[in-house]
Amino acid sequence: MTVRVLLADDHALARTGLRMVLDAEPDIEVVGEAATGRQAVHSAGRLAPDVVLMDVRMPEMDGIAATRSIVAGEDAPRVLILTTFDLDEYVYDALAAGASGFLLKDAGPEQLIHAIRVVAAGDALLAPSVTRRLIDELVVPGRRRVGTVRELDELTPREREVLGLVAQGLSNAEIAELLVVEETTVKTHVSRLLAKLGLRDRVQAVVLAYELGVAP
């Protein structure tokens, strides 16, 4: 299956570099480019990409507002935020709004390609060394944006346990090994807790866990 990618960055040179890397992959196709947030929203609706690589700081409409607009649609593409990490809590806002992860702008080609494939597959990019550092700095316990304590009451004890492990950045395979269960069982728990909490993916699950203080 070919992954269709839309590049959204206001720097032409950055888009050119990204395109060169992605065009070399047989299973990835760059279907369009956008130099502003508004263009990104328009192109996402018109071109129906699988993944949007979204810069945070964009003219006309910033990457966060553009992300909210893009993921609000039905059958919306996944949004992968491009960041230098030291921006500010706008990155957190993008994750809470529905972005499926983020990638550092100084990431190498292999990391970029891996990130796109992970997000396109319907998962979220949760590299513990980066995601936990970001969440630790930006999430203030009690500042709830993506869920409520009442919703947590709907989870079974096992689902709450899995949520806490997801918040640590563990993969399904790592959680399965830790809990001594099959990986398919973990996938089921994750799918159910996401559905019960009304969350889009694992990134929002991490945000919620930290917000509500259930993360280890």
N, C-alpha and C positions, 0 to 999 in steps of 0.2 A: 504494500500500500504506500502510495506517495503522500508525504506530508506537505500540505500547502501552507506557505509562510508569507505573512505580510510584514514588511520592515517599516517601522515607524520611528524615525529619528530626524531631527532637524538639520543634522550635519550630513551633507552629501557624501563626504569622504568616509564617514562611518558606515553609511548605507552601502557604499561601494565595497568596503572591506568585508562587511557581513555577507553580501551577495557572493563575493568571490569564494568565501569559505563554503557557503551552503550550496552553490552551484556545482561544486565538486562531488557532492553526495548524490548517488543515484536515486535515493528514496526521499529526497527533499527538493521541493520546487518553490522558488521565490515567485509568487504570483503578482506582487505589486509592492510599491513603496509609497510612503507618506511622509511629508516634511512638516506637517502640523497635526495637532490633535484632531481638529475637525476633519482633515483629510483622512486620518486613520479611521475615524468612525464611519465616514462615508465609504471608504474602500473596503472596510470589513464587511459592511452590509452588501456591497456590490460584488465583491470577489469571493466571498464565503471561504476565507482561509481556515485552516485547522488551528493555526497558532499565529498570534500577533506578537512580534517582538516590539515592546513599547518602551521608548525612552521616557523618563519621568518629566524632564523639563522640555516642554514643547511650546511653540508659539500658538496663539489663537485659543487653544484649549490645552491645558496641561495633560500629561499622561495619565494622571489619576482620574480626572473628569472623563477623559476619553475611555479609560478602562471601565468605569461605571456604566457608560452608555453602551459599550460593546457587549459586556457580559449580561446586560439587562434583557437583551433580545432572546428570542427562542432559538434553540440550536446554535447558541453563541459560540464563537471560537474561544480557545483558551488564550489567556494573555500572560505573557512572560515579561516581567518588568526588567528593564536594563537600568542598572544603577551603579554609582561609584561608591555606594554604601554609606558614605559620610554625608548624605544629603540631610534628611531630617525625618520627622514622623510621617511625612507624606508617603513614604514607602510603606509604612505600616497601614496607612489609610488604603492604599492600593490593594494590599493583601486582604484586608477586611472587606473591601468592596467587591472582591471576586477574582483578583488575579491569582493565577495558579502557581505563582512562585516568582523568584527573581534571580537574576544572573548579574554577577559583577562585570563591569565593562572591560576589565582587564583579564577576563577569563580567556583561556586558550581555545583554539578551534575545537579540540576534542570535547571540552566542557560545554561549549556552545551547542555542538551537535547532540551531545548526550541530553542536555537540558531540553532541547526541542523535541526529541523523541520521547522522553519521559512525559512531558506535558501533553504531547499529542496522543499518547496512549491512554490519557484520561487520569493519570496520576498527578501528583503535585511535586514540585522540586523542593525537597526538604533536606538539604545538606546540613547535618547537625552543626558543623563548624561555622556555618554562615547564618543559617536561619535562627538558631538558638541565640546567637550573639545579637542578632537584630532584635528579636523579640524581647530578650532580657533588657535591652536598652530602651525600647520604645513602649512596651506594654506596662501600663499602670494597673495593678490589681484593683478591681472594683469599677473601672471605667469600661462599662459594657457597651459594645456596639454590635456584636454579631450573635448574642444569645442571652439567655437569662437563667438564673438559678432554677426557676420552675421547670425549664426544659430539661435540665440535668436530672430531675427527679424521674423522668420517663425512662432513663437508662437503667439497665440491669447492672448489678455489681460488676459483672465481667466486662460489660461495655464501658463502664467508668474506668475500669482498670486498663482496658485497651486504649481508651482516650488518653490516659496519663502517659502511656508508653509511646503513643503517637506523638505526644507533645515533646517527648525527649528526642524525637527525630529518628526513631527506630523504624526499620522497614518491616513489612509483613513477615518476611522470613525470620528476622531477628526476634520479633514478638512471638512468633510461633515456637521458636527454639526456647525462649525464656519461659513461656507458659506451658511448654511440652504439649502442644497441640498441632494439628495440621495447618499448613499455611492457608488452605481454603477456608478453614474455620475462622481464622483471623480476618480474612477478606470479608467474610459474612458479617462478623462483628463490626468492622469498620463501615461497611455499607449501611448496616442498620442504624448505627449511631449517627452517621451523617444524615440519614433520612429523618430520624427522630428530632434532630437538632436543626433541621432545615439548612444544612451547610452544603456548600458546593463541592468542597474537596478537603484534603488533609491539611492544607495550609490554614483554612478557616478553622479547622478543628484545633490546630495548635494555638491560634489566636484566642479562641474561646477558652481553651484550657487555662491559658495564662491569665486571661481577664477574670475568670471566675475562681482562680486560685486552686485549681485541681491538678495543675502540673506539678511534678515533683520538684 
